[in-house]
Amino acid sequence: MAMQHALKAMLEPLLAGGEIICAASAQEAVSALRSGRTFHLVLLDLKLPDSDGLRLMSLLRREAPGVPVAVFSGQDAPIYRQLAREAEAEGFLSKSMDPAALVDGVRTLLAGRRFYDDQGERSRAGSQDSRPKPRLSPKQERVLCCLMEGLSNKEIAQRLDLSERTVKMHLTSVYHVLGVNTRSQAILVGQTLNLSMPPEDA
């Protein structure tokens, strides 16, 4: 909530008397859109307590088809910009952006133009190349490899000789390590890791 209030304070000077509505959940966001207010931009966090942000984006477009939606994310890895582009978001703003750049990005979006924080992405590219890959255990890697094959939890359990409950526990751990919260996001991130199925005795 502190981040919401800080962002609201930064952006209010752009609005010329307009109002910023903060929503802490998908349910609150949908309720706001159904309230009859006129919205000019939605900034959508990818991680919400009650919904996958990208799934919510589709719902928001149905509720307010003329309102641009931009991703506002604490996840800086290039995969998240890719996810935003694939979802046809009008923009991507990183929570680590300089405040002035963030305000400029929102100003661009309010003017009806697309805005992606690509300059920030380029400036981090070199350091990202040298960052360690997410550290998955061999069991987590096996579960992720099965997930990337499109297997269901039941099929993963059968393949790896595990209970479905154990598979779900491993998936929860995989999501945490990768910094994602859905199967589709885990698959996309997994595709960047060049994984191969570890041997059973690993």
Buried (B, 14 or more C-beta within 10 A) or exposed (E): EEEBEEBEEBBEEBEEEEEBBBBEEBBBBBEBBEEEEEBEBBBBBBEBEEBBBBEBBEBBBEBBEEBBBBBBBEBBBEBBBBBBBEBEBBBBBBBEBEEEBBBBBBEBBBEEEBBBBEEBBEEBEEEEEEEEEBEBBEBBBBBBBBBBEEBEBEBBBBBBEBEBEBBBBBBEBBBEBBBBBBBBBBBBBBEBBEBEBBEEEE
